Amino acid sequence: MAPSGAHDRLREVELTARGVERLLQPDVVIAKELRLPTFTRSANEPLLAWPPPQPLLAAQVASMRVPGGPGPDWPAVIEEPDRRRREESERLSAYYEEREREAEKHREAELREAREARWRQR
């Protein structure tokens, strides 16, 4: 029944609960710093169990994926969309040219019919 804020006895309770005689990092006050030390630690483990260790900024930057370009065959990669656009442009040009030729034939046929109608009226 310790008064609020009296955390000096928590260290002994933690030591007993963890089954260790001392903390590997004695300056950690769990109740204040919200850090959990590693109680049993081998050489390659971090000092703190919580929060987990953060990688160095340099390691984070080095591990970032940089969007790649088209790769070693970039001329072929770039040429393919260009080829498709060129083919579509040629197809549309041919389509509209054919439509124009048909419209011209239709106009010529109408003019011929109009001339023949005038010729018959005389």
GUVEXDO-376824 format. One record per residue (C-alpha): residue number from 1; y, x, z; residue in three letters. Coordinates in pm, 1 decimal, always signed. Each point is the difference from the previous one (the first is absolute). Example, Ala and Ser with C-alpha at 12.3 -4.5 7.8 and 13.67 -1.06 7.14 Angstrom:
# GUVEXDO-376824
{pt 1 {-450.0 +1230.0 +780.0} 'ALA'};
{pt 2 {+344.0 +137.0 -66.0} 'SER'};
***
This chain:
# GUVEXDO-376824
{pt 1 {+0.0 +0.0 +0.0} 'MET'};
{pt 2 {+257.0 +259.1 -108.6} 'ALA'};
{pt 3 {+357.1 -116.0 -47.6} 'PRO'};
{pt 4 {+126.4 -54.8 -354.5} 'SER'};
{pt 5 {+85.5 +327.7 -169.6} 'GLY'};
{pt 6 {-209.4 +219.1 +231.2} 'ALA'};
{pt 7 {-220.6 +176.0 -251.9} 'HIS'};
{pt 8 {-66.9 +318.6 +194.9} 'ASP'};
{pt 9 {-350.1 -117.3 +98.0} 'ARG'};
{pt 10 {-99.3 -99.9 -355.8} 'LEU'};
{pt 11 {-81.6 +359.9 -91.7} 'ARG'};
{pt 12 {-272.1 +17.0 +266.4} 'GLU'};
{pt 13 {-137.2 -335.8 -113.9} 'VAL'};
{pt 14 {-9.2 +119.8 -363.0} 'GLU'};
{pt 15 {-173.4 +322.9 +100.4} 'LEU'};
{pt 16 {-263.5 -193.2 +194.6} 'THR'};
{pt 17 {-46.4 -259.2 -277.5} 'ALA'};
{pt 18 {-42.9 +272.9 -262.2} 'ARG'};
{pt 19 {-221.2 +215.9 +216.9} 'GLY'};
{pt 20 {+216.2 +310.5 -30.1} 'VAL'};
{pt 21 {+169.3 +223.2 +256.5} 'GLU'};
{pt 22 {+327.7 +60.9 -183.4} 'ARG'};
{pt 23 {+191.6 -105.6 -307.5} 'LEU'};
{pt 24 {+10.1 +246.1 -286.0} 'LEU'};
{pt 25 {+368.7 -80.2 -40.7} 'GLN'};
{pt 26 {+132.1 -59.3 +353.3} 'PRO'};
{pt 27 {+353.3 -100.8 -98.8} 'ASP'};
{pt 28 {-123.8 -328.7 -151.3} 'VAL'};
{pt 29 {+93.4 -301.9 +209.7} 'VAL'};
{pt 30 {-199.1 -274.9 -167.4} 'ILE'};
{pt 31 {+196.2 -288.4 +147.6} 'ALA'};
{pt 32 {+335.5 +139.6 -118.6} 'LYS'};
{pt 33 {-72.6 +177.8 -324.1} 'GLU'};
{pt 34 {-267.9 -226.1 -144.4} 'LEU'};
{pt 35 {-203.9 +301.9 -101.5} 'ARG'};
{pt 36 {-369.1 +35.6 +72.8} 'LEU'};
{pt 37 {-119.9 +356.6 +40.2} 'PRO'};
{pt 38 {-333.1 +119.4 -127.7} 'THR'};
{pt 39 {-202.3 +41.9 +318.6} 'PHE'};
{pt 40 {-288.8 +196.1 -141.1} 'THR'};
{pt 41 {+105.3 +206.4 -294.9} 'ARG'};
{pt 42 {-156.9 +247.4 -236.2} 'SER'};
{pt 43 {+200.4 +267.5 -182.8} 'ALA'};
{pt 44 {+74.9 -205.7 -313.5} 'ASN'};
{pt 45 {+106.0 -324.8 +170.3} 'GLU'};
{pt 46 {+364.3 -89.6 +69.7} 'PRO'};
{pt 47 {+147.0 +4.7 +352.1} 'LEU'};
{pt 48 {+76.3 -371.5 -11.6} 'LEU'};
{pt 49 {-250.3 -274.4 -70.7} 'ALA'};
{pt 50 {+285.1 -250.1 -44.0} 'TRP'};
{pt 51 {+216.4 -19.3 -198.8} 'PRO'};
{pt 52 {-204.9 +154.4 -278.7} 'PRO'};
{pt 53 {+146.2 +321.9 -139.7} 'PRO'};
{pt 54 {+236.0 -41.9 -293.6} 'GLN'};
{pt 55 {-48.8 +226.1 -299.4} 'PRO'};
{pt 56 {+279.7 +240.5 -76.4} 'LEU'};
{pt 57 {+259.3 -120.7 -248.5} 'LEU'};
{pt 58 {-94.0 +282.6 -236.5} 'ALA'};
{pt 59 {-363.5 -115.4 +5.6} 'ALA'};
{pt 60 {+106.7 -359.1 -64.9} 'GLN'};
{pt 61 {+215.6 +103.6 -294.4} 'VAL'};
{pt 62 {-275.7 +222.5 -138.2} 'ALA'};
{pt 63 {-251.0 -285.4 +17.4} 'SER'};
{pt 64 {+229.4 -249.2 -177.2} 'MET'};
{pt 65 {-111.9 -96.6 -344.6} 'ARG'};
{pt 66 {+258.1 +61.8 -262.9} 'VAL'};
{pt 67 {-29.7 -239.8 -292.3} 'PRO'};
{pt 68 {-148.1 +192.8 -284.8} 'GLY'};
{pt 69 {+104.2 +7.6 -358.1} 'GLY'};
{pt 70 {-216.6 -89.0 -295.3} 'PRO'};
{pt 71 {-208.8 +316.7 +44.5} 'GLY'};
{pt 72 {-101.1 +277.8 -235.3} 'PRO'};
{pt 73 {-50.5 -234.8 -295.9} 'ASP'};
{pt 74 {+352.0 -142.1 +35.5} 'TRP'};
{pt 75 {+72.3 -5.5 -376.9} 'PRO'};
{pt 76 {-292.6 -238.2 -55.0} 'ALA'};
{pt 77 {+94.1 -210.5 +302.1} 'VAL'};
{pt 78 {+356.5 -36.5 -124.6} 'ILE'};
{pt 79 {-100.8 -48.9 -364.1} 'GLU'};
{pt 80 {-234.5 -293.4 +68.3} 'GLU'};
{pt 81 {+268.3 -247.5 +121.4} 'PRO'};
{pt 82 {+231.6 +122.1 -278.3} 'ASP'};
{pt 83 {-272.7 -61.3 -258.2} 'ARG'};
{pt 84 {-60.2 -353.4 +130.6} 'ARG'};
{pt 85 {+374.1 -78.2 -8.9} 'ARG'};
{pt 86 {+28.4 +139.9 -351.3} 'ARG'};
{pt 87 {-298.0 -207.3 -120.3} 'GLU'};
{pt 88 {+144.4 -315.6 +158.2} 'GLU'};
{pt 89 {+337.8 +69.7 -158.9} 'SER'};
{pt 90 {-161.4 +48.7 -342.3} 'GLU'};
{pt 91 {-206.2 -319.3 +43.6} 'ARG'};
{pt 92 {+312.0 -200.4 +88.3} 'LEU'};
{pt 93 {+196.0 +151.6 -289.2} 'SER'};
{pt 94 {-277.6 -90.8 -244.4} 'ALA'};
{pt 95 {-19.5 -352.0 +142.9} 'TYR'};
{pt 96 {+374.7 -63.6 -36.0} 'TYR'};
{pt 97 {+11.3 +157.1 -346.6} 'GLU'};
{pt 98 {-278.7 -235.4 -109.6} 'GLU'};
{pt 99 {+185.8 -296.2 +150.5} 'ARG'};
{pt 100 {+314.2 +106.3 -188.4} 'GLU'};
{pt 101 {-193.4 +27.7 -329.7} 'ARG'};
{pt 102 {-147.5 -347.3 +51.5} 'GLU'};
{pt 103 {+344.5 -142.7 +80.4} 'ALA'};
{pt 104 {+143.5 +164.6 -314.2} 'GLU'};
{pt 105 {-280.5 -148.5 -214.1} 'LYS'};
{pt 106 {+68.1 -339.0 +153.3} 'HIS'};
{pt 107 {+375.8 +29.1 -75.7} 'ARG'};
{pt 108 {-72.0 +107.4 -358.8} 'GLU'};
{pt 109 {-237.0 -294.3 -45.4} 'ALA'};
{pt 110 {+266.0 -240.6 +129.7} 'GLU'};
{pt 111 {+264.5 +148.5 -233.7} 'LEU'};
{pt 112 {-238.8 -24.8 -297.1} 'ARG'};
{pt 113 {-75.2 -364.8 +81.3} 'GLU'};
{pt 114 {+372.5 -74.6 +34.4} 'ALA'};
{pt 115 {+72.3 +161.7 -341.2} 'ARG'};
{pt 116 {-284.0 -190.1 -163.1} 'GLU'};
{pt 117 {+126.3 -325.6 +149.9} 'ALA'};
{pt 118 {+350.3 +65.4 -137.6} 'ARG'};
{pt 119 {-145.7 +94.5 -341.0} 'TRP'};
{pt 120 {-193.3 -329.0 -13.5} 'ARG'};
{pt 121 {+310.4 -200.7 +88.7} 'GLN'};
{pt 122 {+185.3 +123.3 -309.2} 'ARG'};
***
